[in-house]
Amino acid sequence: MYKLNENNLDLEKIKEAAHMIKQGGTVVLPTETVYGLGADGLNSEAVKKIFVAKGRPQDNPLIIHVCNKDIGKYAKNIPQVANKLIEKFWPGPLTLLFEKEDIIPNDTTAGLDTVGIRMPRNNAALKLIELAGRPIAAPSANLSGKPSPTELKRCVEDLDGRVDIILGGNESEIGLESTIVDCTGERLCILRPGAITLDMLKEFDDEVYIDPGILKKTTVDFKPKAPGMKYRHYAPKAKMKIISGEEKKTIEKIREIVQNYIDANLKVGIMTCDEHIKEYDVECKISLGSNKNLEEISKNLFETLRSFDELDVDIIISEAFEEKGIGLALMNRLKKAAGYEIEFV
């Protein structure tokens, strides 16, 4: 395992990791969203190793990561609006879905005829892709279903001994996976919300919409177009419930629920914000940050869920957050982590 400082790239370590990619191996790499588990996106056997290492369902497609904006080799029928998005947001936390070229193996796309492509905004990741000389398929670097890793130690916890090389960097800048936008229809469609928000995308297509499949719990026979659409993701070990409503009513309801669990001799964790944390008289309570700063709260979400695992709580009760801007992505991850167990008050 190598510790790699984002501000002082160790090219020899990256070269070694790039060689491993070329040889069909697996490499954990830092990105600005979350840490990724990468392999050669054009090599079916290498891609299969990702699914094995993560315990990832075979019908959950992967995103390929590139180091420049020339993607004609991998995608076809690229609309003009997509080129505008690429110019505006790449490198960055935006994945675009296109019809795939035959060079992309079906194992990478889980049998779909489309492929998601992203150019990460992380110097280590970009240099690794450049030196490998091929696109890197990379989901989050965690065991399937667990909260995505935003710190090196979480990658080690989940994948040490299951992958060939772990390149560590700094804490992930954003802390949520990229926005995924389907560019294959007449209108842009958001398949996964992220830091590139609905309002940002409306500047390029005022009819952009959110796929209904990400707004509710999916059925067993649902076929996902993109990562994160079907399965319970980002989940802590404990059961989890979200309480949503007016501020005072939410606090009162959480207090009531928590007391019932305590009376049943269960260890309860509360996920809240700076403004409310003093309202709860329990040992295991964690603030995600100020509710006036949804970017901060989003960045801290996955690491906080991991922290509750270490506290070994039986149940987590979380406040809901405003679904505007990045808050839409935040609540998407929170609802999935809770298996859509949400109570409105």
TAVENRA-V43761 format. One record per backbone hydrogen bond with DSSP energy under -1.0 kcal/mol. CO is the residue of the C=O (numbers start at 0). NH is the residue of the N-H. Records with the same first field share a line. If there is no record, write none. Layout:
CO->NH  NH
This chain:
1->167
4->7
8->10
9->13
10->14
11->15
12->16
13->17
14->18
15->19
16->20
17->21
18->22
19->24
20->23
25->164
26->37
27->166
28->35
31->173
32->174
34->140
35->28
37->26
38->136
39->42
42->46
43->47
46->49  50
47->51
48->52
49->53
50->54  55
53->143
56->59
62->137
63->117
64->135
68->70
70->73  74
73->100
78->82
79->83
80->84
81->85
82->86
83->87
84->88
85->89
91->93
92->178
94->180
95->116
96->182
97->114
98->75
100->103
104->108
105->110
107->61
108->111
112->99
114->97
115->63
116->95
117->65
118->91
121->125
122->126
123->127
124->128
125->129
126->130
127->131
128->132
134->40
135->64
136->38
138->36
139->141
142->145
144->234
148->34
149->171
150->153  154
151->155
152->156
153->157
154->158
155->159
158->161
164->27
165->1
167->3
178->94
179->190  191
180->96
181->188
187->208
188->181
189->210
191->179
196->200
197->201
200->203  204
204->207
208->189
210->213
211->214
218->221
225->228
238->315
240->317
241->342
242->319
243->344
245->249
246->250
247->251
248->252
249->253
250->254
251->255
252->256
253->257
254->258
255->259
256->260
257->261
258->262
260->265
261->264
266->313  314
268->316
269->285
270->318
271->287
272->275  276
275->278
276->279
279->281
282->284
283->269
285->271
288->273
289->292
292->296
293->297
294->298
295->299
299->303
300->304
301->305
302->306
303->307
304->308
305->309
306->310
307->312
313->238
314->268
315->240
316->270
317->242
321->323
323->326
324->327
325->329
326->330
327->331
328->332
329->333
330->334
331->335
332->336
333->337
334->339
335->338
337->340
339->341
340->241
342->243
